[in-house]
Amino acid sequence: MQQLNDFLKVIDSYIGSSWWFPFALLGTGLFFTIYLKFPQIRYFRFAFNVVRGKYDKEGDEGDTSHFQALTTALSGTVGTGNIAGVALALHLGGPAALFWMVITAAIGMCTKFVEVTLSHKYREKAADGSMAGGPMYYMKNKLNMKWLAVIFAIATVLSSFGTGNMPQINSIAGAVKSTFQIEPWITGAVLSVILAFVIIGGIKRIASVTEKLVPAMAVIYFLGCFSVIFANIENVIPSIISIFSSLFTTTAATGGFLGATVMYAFNTGVGRGLFSNEAGQGSAPIAHASAKAHEPVSEGMVAILEPFIDTIIICSITGLTLLSSGAWQDKHYNDFAVTDMSVLVGTEYTDDNKEDRKALKEHLSGENPLPVFDGMLQVENGKIVSDVTVIHARSVAEEVVVNESFGGAPLTGEVEIKDGILQDASISFYGKSLVHSSPLTAIAFTKGWLGNAGQYIVSIGLLLFAFSTAISWSYYGDRAMTFLAGSGSVKYYRIVYVAGFFIAAIADTTIIWTVAAIAIALMTLPNLVGIIMLRKDMKNTINDYWSGFKKEYPDEKTPE
């Protein structure tokens, strides 16, 4: 499992986690922001009128309303990125990573506007009568680059598993296990059956479910967040200051957090920001292409609201909850994930010592690797007697107990460690370390007025958020399959999608996040290339929209 994860990380290092990927993503959004004169600001208020149907016409073609398209797209983005992803970004990059998540969203509002407008403009009616759209259709119908459209569609199918399927159920199963002690396979089995029932009904049933689910789950989640923020109100201002104070300097070590470089915080924030709002990825345009509209620009305006709601509001509130609670820098008892753990030679490393902190941070960043243990680790009654230091979740692990299995008896004997990595994944390491993803958010929610009951909001919120994401991404995948192999292929795709949903409930979390990162990049790059090539088409489409709007609504004030 570790070897597979290492192989996937190598692939990801050349694309999604490479130094140039965030610049390509933000650069494209920044280009369109300037080229189109800040549409995310100028059209922001106007977008609300479009959502409520003020300019709708009788007979507009499509399968869903503007609001349903928005909630379906939001249900595809509001998921683990808002709960687990923000916690992971903070864990990896420190408070500064939250700033870059917000900046990514602000620029991404324009990117969403462009990709949704173009995808809606060049959509088609499928053989079954439903609307089919997305970047693959403008690539084929306008750019005459079917080969690029095919690459994007294949990447969409892969990403439906790597973004909308596997990380979602894995986070749900982990949260439910830690909160309710329900085994992951049971959670996976129950939710797989419900998922199958919903997606069989197609976009109309999906939209009907998401338009009710998204507002309800947002209210529940916000109540939990504010119960923590107000309970720790004295930490709010220092938390906000910490976000900006570490923007252009190395994030200082604090508690169990060993610090992070400026570039690492930037890459982490942008990467998690994209995973959260998917701006530039080309996924949301597939949902918006189903909306009833007689022209595409209004639907593009609706899409402007997505990154604002998803990242600027929800992720910011999650980040403030994590920071004000202090849970992100504290060590907590947990079962160690093999792929998140390494064993160093020597017991002299502690995070109480300034020099050790520096050495450990450089080790984790790859600047100056420390010697790792290789051989048989000696363990007596669960206690490690060999001269080693265990690193877990980018922190020095404390009070480590080695068990024969998860929840099993303390081990006495030898444990094989190769190049610092545990070779037998059935052996359990348990102790105190930093935690990340959904378990960290669950802990933070216990630091508020609700006490231990707060973790239930995270589990319920994660379940609703992540499950709605899985629902929406099944639609993205089936539209991609329709493009690749026709409407008849969709039923087979749905079977595999539900099966993958169940399997991922019991798979390794770290590997799933790595797969998600690769899948995101494989969708994003063709989409960015496509929308840049259609920049003049986009500007002309906007101009045509406002010309027609003035004739139809001469008394309306326009934000052009």
C-alpha positions in Angstrom: 0.0 0.0 0.0 2.8 2.4 0.9 4.6 1.6 -2.4 1.4 2.3 -4.4 1.0 5.6 -2.5 4.6 6.6 -3.2 4.2 5.8 -6.9 1.0 7.9 -7.1 2.8 10.8 -5.3 5.5 10.7 -7.9 2.8 11.1 -10.6 1.1 13.9 -8.7 4.4 15.7 -8.2 4.6 16.3 -12.0 1.1 17.7 -12.3 -1.2 18.7 -9.5 1.5 19.1 -6.8 4.1 20.6 -9.1 5.3 24.2 -8.6 3.7 25.4 -11.8 0.1 24.0 -11.3 -1.1 26.7 -8.8 0.3 29.4 -11.1 -1.5 28.0 -14.1 -4.8 27.8 -12.2 -4.6 31.3 -10.6 -3.0 32.8 -13.7 -5.9 31.7 -15.9 -8.4 33.1 -13.4 -6.5 36.3 -13.0 -6.2 36.8 -16.8 -10.0 36.5 -17.2 -10.6 38.7 -14.2 -8.7 41.5 -15.9 -9.7 40.6 -19.5 -13.4 40.7 -18.6 -13.1 43.6 -16.1 -13.8 41.8 -12.8 -17.1 40.2 -13.6 -17.2 38.4 -10.2 -17.6 41.8 -8.6 -19.7 43.6 -11.2 -22.2 40.8 -11.7 -22.4 39.6 -8.1 -25.6 41.3 -7.1 -27.2 40.7 -10.5 -26.6 36.9 -10.1 -29.1 36.8 -7.2 -31.9 38.1 -9.5 -31.0 35.4 -12.0 -31.1 32.6 -9.4 -34.6 33.6 -8.2 -35.8 33.4 -11.8 -36.5 37.1 -12.5 -35.5 36.9 -16.1 -36.7 33.4 -16.9 -38.8 32.8 -20.0 -41.6 30.4 -20.7 -40.3 27.5 -22.8 -36.6 27.8 -21.8 -34.9 24.5 -22.6 -33.3 22.5 -19.8 -33.9 19.9 -17.1 -33.5 22.0 -13.9 -34.1 25.6 -12.6 -31.2 28.0 -12.0 -31.5 27.4 -8.3 -31.5 23.6 -8.7 -28.5 23.8 -11.0 -26.7 26.0 -8.4 -27.5 23.6 -5.5 -26.5 20.6 -7.6 -23.2 22.2 -8.4 -22.8 23.3 -4.8 -23.6 19.8 -3.5 -20.7 18.7 -5.8 -18.3 21.1 -4.2 -19.6 21.4 -0.6 -18.2 18.2 0.8 -15.0 16.9 2.4 -13.1 19.9 1.1 -15.1 22.1 3.5 -14.6 19.9 6.5 -11.7 17.6 6.0 -9.9 19.6 3.3 -9.7 22.8 5.3 -8.4 20.9 8.3 -5.8 19.2 6.1 -4.7 22.5 4.6 -4.3 24.0 8.1 -2.4 20.9 9.2 0.0 21.0 6.3 0.5 24.7 5.6 -0.5 26.5 8.8 -2.9 29.5 9.1 -1.5 31.1 5.9 -3.0 28.3 3.8 -6.5 29.5 4.7 -5.7 32.9 3.1 -4.7 31.2 -0.2 -7.8 29.1 -0.2 -9.9 32.3 -0.1 -7.8 34.0 -2.8 -8.2 30.9 -5.0 -11.9 31.2 -4.5 -12.1 34.9 -5.3 -10.2 34.4 -8.5 -12.1 31.2 -9.1 -15.4 33.0 -9.2 -14.4 34.5 -12.5 -13.1 31.1 -13.8 -16.4 29.5 -12.9 -18.3 32.3 -14.8 -16.3 31.6 -17.9 -16.3 27.8 -18.0 -20.0 27.6 -17.2 -21.0 30.2 -19.8 -19.1 28.4 -22.6 -20.3 25.0 -21.5 -23.9 26.1 -21.5 -23.5 27.8 -24.8 -22.3 24.6 -26.6 -24.4 22.0 -24.8 -26.4 19.3 -26.7 -29.5 17.3 -26.3 -28.7 13.7 -25.6 -30.5 10.7 -27.2 -32.7 10.3 -24.2 -33.9 13.9 -24.4 -31.9 15.2 -21.5 -29.4 18.1 -21.8 -25.7 17.2 -22.0 -23.0 19.8 -21.5 -19.6 20.5 -20.1 -16.2 21.5 -21.3 -16.0 18.4 -23.6 -18.8 19.9 -25.7 -17.2 23.3 -26.4 -14.0 21.5 -27.1 -15.8 19.4 -29.7 -18.4 21.8 -31.1 -16.4 25.1 -31.1 -12.7 24.2 -30.9 -13.0 21.1 -33.2 -10.6 19.4 -30.9 -12.4 16.1 -30.2 -9.2 14.5 -29.0 -9.0 17.1 -26.2 -12.7 16.6 -25.4 -12.1 12.9 -25.1 -9.1 13.4 -22.7 -11.3 15.7 -20.6 -14.2 13.2 -20.5 -12.0 10.3 -19.5 -10.5 12.5 -16.8 -14.0 13.4 -15.6 -14.9 9.7 -15.2 -11.7 9.1 -13.3 -12.3 12.3 -11.2 -15.8 11.2 -10.4 -14.2 8.4 -8.4 -11.1 10.4 -7.2 -13.0 13.5 -6.2 -16.7 12.8 -5.8 -16.7 9.2 -4.8 -13.7 7.8 -2.9 -12.6 10.7 -0.6 -16.3 11.4 0.3 -17.2 8.0 1.6 -13.8 7.5 3.2 -14.2 10.6 5.2 -17.8 9.7 6.1 -16.8 6.2 7.3 -13.9 7.6 9.3 -16.0 10.2 11.1 -18.9 7.7 11.8 -16.4 5.2 13.1 -14.7 7.7 15.5 -18.0 9.2 16.7 -20.5 6.3 16.7 -18.1 3.3 16.6 -19.9 1.9 13.6 -17.6 -0.2 11.3 -16.7 1.5 8.0 -18.0 -1.4 5.9 -21.5 -1.1 7.5 -21.5 2.7 6.7 -20.4 2.0 3.2 -23.0 -0.7 2.6 -25.9 1.4 3.8 -25.0 4.6 2.0 -24.2 2.7 -1.2 -27.8 1.4 -1.3 -29.1 5.0 -0.8 -26.8 6.3 -3.4 -27.9 3.8 -6.0 -31.6 4.7 -5.4 -30.9 8.5 -5.9 -28.7 8.3 -9.0 -30.9 5.9 -10.9 -33.4 8.7 -11.1 -31.0 10.9 -13.1 -30.6 14.7 -12.9 -34.2 15.5 -12.0 -34.2 13.3 -8.9 -30.7 14.4 -8.1 -31.7 18.1 -8.4 -34.8 17.5 -6.3 -32.7 16.0 -3.5 -29.9 18.6 -3.6 -32.2 21.6 -3.5 -33.5 20.5 -0.2 -30.3 18.9 1.2 -27.8 21.8 0.6 -29.6 24.6 2.6 -30.5 22.2 5.4 -27.0 20.9 5.9 -25.5 24.4 5.7 -27.7 25.6 8.6 -26.8 22.6 10.8 -23.1 23.0 10.1 -23.0 26.8 10.7 -24.7 26.3 14.1 -21.9 23.9 15.1 -19.2 26.3 13.9 -20.5 29.3 15.7 -21.0 27.4 18.9 -17.2 26.9 18.9 -16.3 30.4 17.6 -18.4 32.2 20.2 -17.2 29.9 23.0 -13.6 30.9 22.1 -14.3 34.5 21.1 -11.1 35.7 22.8 -9.1 33.6 20.3 -10.8 35.0 17.1 -8.7 38.1 16.6 -5.4 36.4 17.3 -6.5 33.6 14.9 -7.2 36.2 12.1 -3.9 37.9 12.8 -2.1 34.5 12.5 -3.5 34.1 9.0 -1.9 37.3 7.7 1.2 37.4 9.9 2.6 34.2 8.3 1.8 35.1 4.6 5.3 36.1 3.7 7.4 34.5 6.4 7.8 30.9 7.5 4.8 29.9 9.6 6.1 29.6 13.2 6.1 26.3 15.1 3.4 26.2 17.7 2.3 23.4 19.9 2.9 20.1 18.0 2.9 22.0 14.7 6.5 22.2 13.4 6.0 25.1 11.1 5.6 25.5 7.3 7.4 27.5 4.5 5.7 30.3 2.6 5.6 28.2 -0.6 4.3 25.1 1.1 1.4 27.2 2.6 0.7 28.7 -0.8 0.7 25.3 -2.6 -1.4 23.7 0.1 -3.9 26.5 0.2 -4.4 26.7 -3.6 -4.6 22.9 -3.9 -7.1 22.6 -1.1 -9.0 25.6 -2.5 -9.4 24.0 -5.8 -10.5 20.7 -4.2 -13.1 22.7 -2.3 -14.6 24.9 -5.0 -13.4 23.1 -8.2 -13.0 26.4 -10.1 -11.3 25.7 -13.3 -11.7 21.9 -13.0 -14.7 21.9 -15.4 -17.0 19.9 -13.2 -19.7 22.4 -12.2 -20.4 23.4 -15.9 -21.7 19.9 -16.4 -24.4 20.6 -13.8 -25.2 24.1 -15.0 -25.6 22.8 -18.6 -28.8 21.2 -17.5 -30.4 24.5 -16.4 -33.3 26.0 -18.2 -32.1 29.2 -19.9 -32.4 30.8 -23.4 -28.9 32.1 -23.3 -25.7 31.1 -21.5 -24.3 34.2 -19.7 -27.0 34.3 -17.1 -26.2 30.7 -16.0 -22.5 31.8 -15.9 -23.5 34.5 -13.5 -25.2 32.0 -11.2 -21.9 30.0 -11.1 -20.2 33.1 -9.7 -21.9 32.5 -6.4 -20.5 29.0 -6.0 -16.9 29.6 -4.9 -18.2 32.5 -2.8 -20.6 30.3 -0.8 -18.4 27.2 -0.8 -15.0 28.6 0.0 -15.2 32.2 1.0 -18.1 31.6 3.4 -18.1 27.9 4.5 -14.3 27.2 4.4 -13.5 30.5 6.1 -15.9 29.7 8.9 -14.4 26.2 9.2 -10.9 27.6 9.3 -11.8 30.1 12.0 -13.5 27.3 14.0 -10.3 25.2 13.8 -8.0 28.1 14.7 -10.0 29.6 17.6 -10.4 26.1 19.2 -6.7 25.6 19.1 -7.2 21.9 18.2 -5.1 22.1 15.1 -1.9 22.6 17.1 -2.6 20.1 19.9 -1.7 16.4 20.0 -4.6 14.0 20.4 -4.8 10.2 21.0 -5.4 8.4 17.7 -4.7 5.3 15.7 -1.7 6.0 13.4 -2.2 5.6 9.6 0.7 3.7 8.2 1.1 6.0 5.2 1.3 9.0 7.6 3.9 7.6 9.8 7.7 7.2 9.7 10.3 6.0 12.2 13.6 7.9 12.7 16.8 6.7 14.2 17.4 8.0 17.7 15.2 9.2 20.6 16.7 12.6 20.9 14.2 14.4 18.8 11.5 16.4 20.7 9.3 19.3 19.7 10.2 21.2 22.9 13.7 21.9 21.6 14.2 24.7 19.0 17.0 22.9 17.1 15.0 19.7 17.0 12.0 21.6 15.6 14.1 23.1 12.9 15.7 19.7 12.0 12.3 17.9 11.9 10.7 20.7 9.8 13.5 20.4 7.3 13.2 16.6 7.3 9.4 16.8 6.6 9.9 19.4 3.8 12.6 17.2 2.2 15.3 19.9 2.6 17.5 17.9 4.9 16.3 14.4 5.5 17.1 12.7 8.8 18.3 9.1 9.1 15.3 6.7 9.2 15.2 3.3 11.0 15.7 0.2 8.9 15.4 -3.2 10.6 13.5 -5.0 13.3 11.9 -2.8 15.9 12.0 -4.3 19.4 8.7 -4.0 21.4 7.9 -5.2 24.9 4.3 -5.2 26.1 3.4 -2.5 23.6 6.3 -0.3 24.5 9.1 0.4 21.9 12.5 -0.3 23.5 14.6 0.4 20.4 16.3 3.8 20.1 13.8 5.5 17.7 11.5 8.5 17.3 8.1 7.9 15.8 6.8 10.7 13.5 3.0 10.7 12.8 0.9 13.3 11.0 4.0 15.6 10.7 4.5 15.7 14.5 6.6 13.8 17.1 4.4 11.0 18.4 4.1 10.6 22.2 3.0 7.8 24.5 3.2 5.3 21.6 1.7 1.9 22.1 2.1 -1.0 19.6 -0.8 -3.4 19.5 -1.1 -6.7 17.6 -4.0 -5.3 15.7 -6.4 -2.4 15.8 -8.0 -2.6 19.2 -5.9 -5.7 20.0 -3.6 -6.7 22.8 -0.2 -5.0 23.3 2.5 -6.5 21.2 5.7 -8.2 22.5 8.2 -9.1 19.8 9.7 -7.6 16.7 8.2 -5.3 14.1 9.7 -4.9 10.6 10.5 -1.4 9.6 12.0 -0.7 6.1 13.3 2.7 5.3 11.3 4.1 8.2 8.0 2.6 7.1 6.0 -0.1 8.9 5.8 -3.2 6.7 2.9 -5.0 8.4 -0.2 -2.8 8.2 -2.2 -5.1 10.5 -0.1 -4.0 13.4 -1.5 -1.0 15.2 0.4 2.1 16.4 -1.6 4.2 18.9 -0.6 7.3 20.7 -0.7 11.1 20.8 0.1 13.2 17.7 -1.4 15.9 15.6 -4.4 14.8 13.6 -5.9 16.2 10.4 -8.8 15.9 8.0 -12.3 15.2 9.5 -11.0 13.8 12.8 -9.4 17.2 13.5 -12.6 19.1 12.7 -14.6 16.7 14.9 -12.2 17.5 17.8 -12.5 21.2 17.3 -16.3 21.0 17.5 -16.0 19.6 21.0 -14.2 22.8 22.1 -17.4 24.8 22.0 -20.7 25.2 23.9 -21.9 21.8 22.8 -19.0 20.0 24.3 -18.6 16.4 23.2 -21.9 16.6 21.4 -20.3 18.9 18.9 -18.6 16.0 17.2 -22.0 14.6 16.2 -22.6 17.8 14.1 -19.4 17.1 12.2 -20.3 13.5 11.6 -23.8 14.4 10.5 -22.6 17.4 8.5 -19.8 15.4 6.9 -22.3 12.7 6.0 -24.7 15.1 4.4 -22.0 17.2 2.7 -20.0 14.3 1.4 -23.0 12.2 0.4 -24.4 15.1 -1.6 -21.0 15.5 -3.3 -21.1 11.8 -4.3 -24.6 12.2 -5.8 -23.6 15.2 -7.9 -20.4 13.6 -9.1 -22.2 10.6 -10.3 -24.1 12.9 -12.7 -20.8 14.4 -13.9 -19.5 11.0 -14.6 -22.6 9.8 -16.4 -22.6 12.9 -18.7 -18.9 12.1 -19.5 -19.9 8.5 -20.3 -22.7 9.8 -22.4 -20.2 11.8 -24.4 -17.7 8.9 -24.7 -20.0 5.9 -25.3 -23.6 7.1 -25.5 -26.5 7.0 -23.1 -26.5 3.2 -23.0 -23.2 3.2 -21.1 -24.5 5.1 -18.2 -26.2 2.2 -16.4 -22.9 0.3 -16.3 -21.0 3.3 -15.1 -23.5 3.7 -12.2 -23.0 0.1 -11.1 -19.2 0.6 -11.0 -19.7 4.0 -9.2 -21.8 2.5 -6.4 -19.4 -0.5 -6.1 -16.4 1.9 -5.8 -18.3 3.9 -3.2 -18.5 0.8 -1.0 -14.9 -0.3 -1.5 -13.5 3.2 -0.7 -15.2 3.1 2.7 -12.5 0.7 3.9 -9.6 1.8 1.9 -6.5 3.9 3.0 -7.3 7.6 3.4 -3.9 8.9 2.3 -3.9 7.1 -1.0 -7.4 8.4 -1.7 -6.4 12.0 -1.2 -3.4 11.4 -3.6 -5.7 9.8 -6.2 -8.1 12.8 -5.9 -5.2 15.2 -6.5 -4.2 13.5 -9.7 -7.7 13.3 -11.0 -8.3 17.0 -10.4 -5.2 17.9 -12.4 -6.2 15.7 -15.3 -9.5 17.5 -15.6 -8.2 21.0 -14.9 -5.4 21.3 -17.5 -7.5 20.6 -20.7 -10.2 22.9 -19.4 -7.8 25.8 -18.8 -6.4 25.4 -22.2 -9.8 25.3 -23.8 -11.3 28.4 -22.1 -8.1 30.5 -22.9 -8.5 29.6 -26.5 -12.1 30.8 -26.4 -11.4 34.1 -24.6 -12.7 36.2 -27.6 -15.8 34.0 -27.9 -16.4 34.6 -24.2 -16.2 38.4 -24.5 -18.4 38.5 -27.6 -21.0 36.3 -25.8 -21.1 38.7 -22.9 -21.5 41.7 -25.2 -24.3 40.0 -27.1 -26.0 39.3 -23.8 -26.1 42.9 -22.6 -27.2 44.1 -26.0 -30.2 41.8 -26.0 -30.9 42.5 -22.3 -31.1 46.3 -22.9 -33.6 45.8 -25.7 -35.7 43.5 -23.6 -35.5 45.4 -20.3 -34.8 49.0 -21.2 -35.7 50.3 -17.7 -33.3 47.9 -15.9 -30.0 49.1 -14.7 -27.2 46.8 -16.0 -23.9 46.1 -14.2 -21.9 45.9 -17.4 
